[in-house]
Amino acid sequence: ALQAIQIIKGWVDDEGQHVEVIDVASDPLGTVDEATCAVPEPGTPGGEGSATLCATWDDPNYDPNAGAFYYVRVLE
């Protein structure tokens, strides 16, 4: 069962290297609404998970002039 979807963002700036983990979706109680893909608030502890998770995410701190990488991590 799927527990969470996370975005991993990495970047380098004048202060050094940075990595941020962003919780995008989680389903600790197995309560995904199959029609809307709605899930409980990210970070809620415990639970059995779900067969499906879906979410959209936009980086509120996106800077087209700064180099960054992103990847998705899915936790079972």
N, C-alpha and C positions, 0 to 999 in steps of 0.2 A: 504494500500500500504506500502511496505517496504521502509524505509528510509536509514538504515545503518546496517552493521554488525561490531561489535566491539569484540576484545579480551580483557578480563580483566585478568591481570597478578598480582599475589600477591606473596611476598616473605619476609623473615626475614633475616637480616644480622646483623653485629656488630653495625650498626647505628640505628636499629629498624625495624619496620614494614613498608612495602611499597606496594603501589597499583599503577599500571599503566594502563591506558585505551588506547588501540591502535585501531585506525580506520582502518578497513581492506577493507571495500567496502561501497560505498554510491551511491545512485541514486536520487539525489535531483531533477533532471529534467525529470525523467522517460525515460532515454535514454539507458537502458541496451541493449546491442547487444545480442539477444537471442541465436545466434550461438556460440559466444565466451564468453559470460557472462562478457564482458568488461563493466566497469562502469566509470563515471567521477572520477576525483581525490578525495580521501576522504576529508571530511571537507567542501566541497562546500555547501554554505548555500541555504536554501529554496527549493521549488519544490514539486511535487506531489508524488514522490516515484515510486515504480515499483512492479509488481507482483512477480518478481524473482530477487534474488541477489546471486552471488556465487563468491568465492575467495579462494585462498590458502595463507597461511602465515607460515613463519618459524621465530622463535625467534632468531634474530641475536646476542642476549646476553645470549643464553642458556648455562648454566653451569651444567653438569651432577652431579657435586659434591655439588650443592646448592639446597636446597629444595624450590620449587615454586609450585603454583597452577595456573591453567588457566581455564577460562570458557568463553563461547560465549554469547554475548548479542545482540539480534536483536531488532531494533527499528522500530516501525510502525508509 
